[in-house]
Amino acid sequence: MEVDVSNLKVVVTGAASGIGRATALAFVANGANVFAVDVNDAGLAETKAAASGSGSIVTHKADLLNPANCKPVIEAAVAELGGLDALCNIAGVLRIEALEDVTPESWDFIYGVNVRAPFFLSQAAMPHLLKSDGAIVNISSATAFRGYAYVTAYTSSKAAVAHMTKSLQAEVIKSGVRINAIAPGSVNTPMGTGGSGGAMDKFDMDLFVRMMQIRPGSPPEQYTDILLYLVSPQNQIIRGAVLNVDDGMDAT
C-alpha cells in the first residue's frame, strides 16, 4: 500500500542522525513539510543537505533536555509550517552504567531526553493536533520489556514511554488524534553511550554478540515506512499501540 503523507506538517526531533534523520528525509521525499529539531547543529545541516523530494525541510536547534524549550519549539514549528499534523518524538539517549555508577544527574539526563521531552512536546502540540486530527509517534524500545544489565535507566525510560503513549491516547480517545509508539531492537545508529569504563568491562558483550550474529542491527531506514504509515491519514485504527519492530530480538 502506498502511504500518502504529502503536504503534512510534521515535527521530527532527533533529526540530526539515526532514525530521526531517516524519518525526516523520508517525509520530505514523500511530500511532507518537516520541522527538524536537534541539539546538534552540524548534524541538522547534514540532514538538510541530504533532503530531496517534493516536500520541504526547516531545521531548528533546541536543547530538549530543558523542558522550558518544548513549548517554544512547537510554537516555532506552527509559525513556520502554518499548522501541525504530526509530532515524531525520536530524540533519545543511552548510557551504559553499572548500578553503583549511576548518578542523579545521569538518571535525570536519560529521563529528561527520553521521557520528559516527549511528554511536554506532546502537551504543547496537542491543541494543534486536535484541530488537525493529527498524530504522535514515540520511540520506545524492545529493551523496555525485558531486563538488561547496566542500562537500567535507559530500559526503564523506554518502558515509561510505552505507558505514556497508551495513557496519552486514553486522554484523547474521543478525538481523531492517533498516538502510537514503535519499539525497535538493535539499530545501526550513532547514539552515544557515555558510560563508565567499568560498566563496559562488565557489560554482557558475549550476549550482545550472539544476538547480533542472529540478527545484525537494522539500518534506521527500515523503520521509516511504519512511522510514515502511523502518521498518515490512512491510519485510522492503530491507536494507543506500542508496535514491536525488533527484528526478532524478543524471540532470542
C-alpha positions as CSV (number, residue, x, y, z in Angstrom):
1,M,0.0,0.0,0.0
2,E,1.3,3.4,-0.9
3,V,1.3,5.8,2.0
4,D,0.3,9.4,1.4
5,V,1.9,12.0,3.7
6,S,2.0,14.8,1.1
7,N,1.6,18.3,2.5
8,L,1.5,17.1,6.1
9,K,3.2,19.4,8.6
10,V,5.5,17.3,10.7
11,V,7.9,18.0,13.6
12,V,10.7,15.4,13.9
13,T,13.0,15.5,16.9
14,G,16.4,13.8,16.9
15,A,16.7,14.7,13.3
16,A,20.5,15.1,13.2
17,S,21.1,11.4,13.0
18,G,19.8,7.9,13.2
19,I,16.1,7.1,13.0
20,G,15.3,10.8,13.3
21,R,17.3,11.8,10.3
22,A,16.0,8.8,8.3
23,T,12.4,9.8,9.2
24,A,12.9,13.4,8.3
25,L,14.3,12.5,4.9
26,A,11.5,10.0,4.2
27,F,8.9,12.6,5.0
28,V,10.5,15.1,2.7
29,A,10.9,12.5,-0.1
30,N,7.2,11.8,0.2
31,G,6.0,15.4,0.1
32,A,5.7,16.4,3.7
33,N,6.8,19.6,5.2
34,V,9.3,18.9,8.0
35,F,10.4,21.0,11.0
36,A,13.6,19.1,12.0
37,V,14.8,19.6,15.6
38,D,18.0,18.6,17.3
39,V,20.7,20.0,19.6
40,N,23.3,19.1,17.0
41,D,23.7,22.0,14.5
42,A,26.2,20.2,12.3
43,G,24.0,17.1,12.1
44,L,21.0,19.1,11.2
45,A,22.9,20.7,8.4
46,E,23.8,17.3,7.1
47,T,20.2,16.2,7.2
48,K,19.0,19.3,5.4
49,A,21.7,18.8,2.7
50,A,20.7,15.2,2.2
51,A,17.0,16.0,1.8
52,S,15.4,15.7,-1.6
53,G,11.9,15.3,-2.9
54,S,8.7,17.2,-3.2
55,G,8.5,18.2,0.5
56,S,10.4,20.8,2.4
57,I,12.6,20.9,5.5
58,V,13.4,23.6,8.0
59,T,15.9,22.9,10.8
60,H,15.7,24.2,14.3
61,K,18.4,23.8,17.0
62,A,17.0,23.2,20.5
63,D,18.1,21.5,23.7
64,L,15.1,19.4,24.7
65,L,16.7,18.4,28.0
66,N,15.3,21.8,29.2
67,P,11.5,21.4,29.4
68,A,11.2,25.1,29.0
69,N,12.3,24.7,25.4
70,C,9.5,22.3,24.5
71,K,6.6,24.7,24.0
72,P,8.7,27.3,22.1
73,V,9.7,24.5,19.7
74,I,6.1,23.7,18.9
75,E,5.2,27.3,18.6
76,A,8.1,27.9,16.2
77,A,7.1,24.9,14.1
78,V,3.4,26.0,13.9
79,A,4.5,29.5,12.9
80,E,6.9,28.1,10.2
81,L,4.6,25.4,8.9
82,G,1.3,27.1,9.3
83,G,-0.1,24.4,11.5
84,L,0.8,20.9,12.8
85,D,-0.3,17.5,11.7
86,A,2.2,15.2,13.4
87,L,4.9,15.1,16.1
88,C,7.6,12.4,15.9
89,N,9.4,12.2,19.2
90,I,12.5,10.4,18.1
91,A,15.3,12.1,20.1
92,G,16.8,9.7,22.6
93,V,20.0,8.9,24.7
94,L,21.6,5.8,26.1
95,R,24.3,5.3,28.7
96,I,25.8,2.0,29.8
97,E,26.5,2.4,33.5
98,A,26.7,-0.1,36.4
99,L,24.3,0.3,39.3
100,E,26.9,1.8,41.6
101,D,28.0,4.4,39.0
102,V,24.6,5.9,38.1
103,T,24.3,9.4,39.4
104,P,21.1,11.5,39.9
105,E,22.4,13.7,37.1
106,S,22.9,10.8,34.7
107,W,19.4,9.4,35.6
108,D,17.8,12.8,35.1
109,F,19.6,13.2,31.8
110,I,18.2,10.0,30.4
111,Y,14.7,10.6,31.7
112,G,14.8,14.2,30.6
113,V,15.5,13.4,27.0
114,N,13.7,10.1,26.7
115,V,10.5,10.7,28.7
116,R,10.1,14.3,29.9
117,A,10.8,16.0,26.5
118,P,8.3,13.8,24.5
119,F,5.6,14.4,27.2
120,F,6.0,18.2,27.2
121,L,6.3,18.4,23.4
122,S,3.1,16.4,23.2
123,Q,1.4,18.6,25.7
124,A,2.3,21.7,23.6
125,A,1.4,20.0,20.4
126,M,-2.0,18.6,21.4
127,P,-4.2,21.7,20.9
128,H,-2.9,21.9,17.3
129,L,-3.2,18.1,16.7
130,L,-6.8,18.2,18.0
131,K,-7.6,20.7,15.3
132,S,-6.0,18.6,12.5
133,D,-6.9,15.1,13.8
134,G,-3.1,14.6,13.8
135,A,-0.7,12.0,15.2
136,I,2.1,11.5,17.6
137,V,4.7,8.7,17.3
138,N,7.1,8.0,20.1
139,I,10.1,5.7,20.2
140,S,10.1,3.0,22.9
141,S,12.5,0.0,22.7
142,A,12.5,-3.8,22.8
143,T,14.6,-3.4,25.9
144,A,11.5,-1.9,27.7
145,F,10.0,-5.4,28.0
146,R,12.9,-7.5,29.4
147,G,15.8,-6.9,31.7
148,Y,19.3,-5.9,30.5
149,A,22.2,-5.3,32.9
150,Y,23.9,-1.9,33.0
151,V,21.2,0.0,31.1
152,T,18.6,0.3,33.9
153,A,17.9,4.0,33.4
154,Y,17.5,3.6,29.6
155,T,15.3,0.5,29.7
156,S,13.0,1.9,32.4
157,S,12.8,5.2,30.5
158,K,11.6,3.3,27.4
159,A,9.1,1.4,29.4
160,A,7.8,4.8,30.6
161,V,7.5,5.9,27.0
162,A,5.4,2.8,26.2
163,H,2.9,3.5,29.0
164,M,3.0,7.2,28.4
165,T,1.9,6.5,24.9
166,K,-1.1,4.5,26.0
167,S,-2.1,6.9,28.7
168,L,-2.0,9.9,26.4
169,Q,-4.1,8.1,23.8
170,A,-6.6,7.3,26.6
171,E,-6.9,11.0,27.4
172,V,-7.9,11.9,23.8
173,I,-9.6,8.7,22.8
174,K,-12.8,10.5,21.7
175,S,-10.8,12.7,19.3
176,G,-9.3,11.9,15.9
177,V,-5.7,12.1,17.3
178,R,-3.7,8.9,17.0
179,I,-0.8,8.3,19.4
180,N,1.4,5.3,19.0
181,A,5.0,4.1,19.6
182,I,7.4,1.7,18.0
183,A,9.8,-0.5,19.9
184,P,12.9,-1.1,17.8
185,G,15.5,-3.7,18.6
186,S,19.2,-3.1,17.7
187,V,19.6,-0.2,15.3
188,N,22.7,0.9,13.5
189,T,22.8,4.5,14.7
190,P,25.4,6.7,16.3
191,M,23.5,7.0,19.6
192,G,26.1,7.9,22.3
193,T,26.8,5.5,25.1
194,G,28.7,7.8,27.5
195,G,29.0,5.2,30.2
196,S,31.9,4.4,32.6
197,G,34.7,2.1,31.6
198,G,33.9,-0.2,34.5
199,A,30.4,-0.8,33.2
200,M,31.7,-1.5,29.7
201,D,34.0,-4.1,31.2
202,K,31.1,-5.8,32.9
203,F,28.7,-5.4,30.0
204,D,27.5,-8.8,28.7
205,M,29.3,-8.4,25.4
206,D,29.0,-12.2,24.7
207,L,25.2,-12.0,24.8
208,F,25.3,-8.9,22.6
209,V,27.5,-10.6,20.0
210,R,25.3,-13.7,20.0
211,M,22.2,-11.5,19.4
212,M,24.0,-9.6,16.6
213,Q,25.1,-12.8,14.9
214,I,21.4,-13.9,14.9
215,R,20.1,-10.6,13.6
216,P,22.5,-7.8,12.9
217,G,21.4,-4.2,13.8
218,S,18.9,-2.8,11.4
219,P,19.6,0.4,9.4
220,P,17.4,3.3,10.6
221,E,15.7,3.5,7.2
222,Q,14.0,0.2,7.9
223,Y,11.7,2.0,10.4
224,T,10.5,4.9,8.2
225,D,7.7,3.1,6.4
226,I,5.9,2.2,9.6
227,L,6.5,5.6,11.0
228,L,5.0,7.3,7.9
229,Y,2.0,5.0,8.0
230,L,1.3,5.6,11.6
231,V,1.3,9.4,10.9
232,S,-0.7,9.2,7.7
233,P,-4.4,9.8,7.4
234,Q,-4.7,6.3,6.1
235,N,-4.1,5.0,9.6
236,Q,-7.4,5.3,11.5
237,I,-7.4,2.1,13.6
238,I,-3.9,1.9,15.2
239,R,-4.2,4.0,18.3
240,G,-2.5,3.7,21.7
241,A,-0.3,0.9,20.4
242,V,3.3,0.0,21.0
243,L,4.4,-1.9,17.9
244,N,7.3,-4.3,18.4
245,V,9.6,-3.9,15.5
246,D,12.7,-5.5,17.0
247,D,13.6,-7.9,14.1
248,G,13.1,-10.9,16.3
249,M,15.1,-9.7,19.2
250,D,12.4,-10.6,21.7
251,A,12.4,-14.2,20.4
252,T,16.1,-14.8,21.0
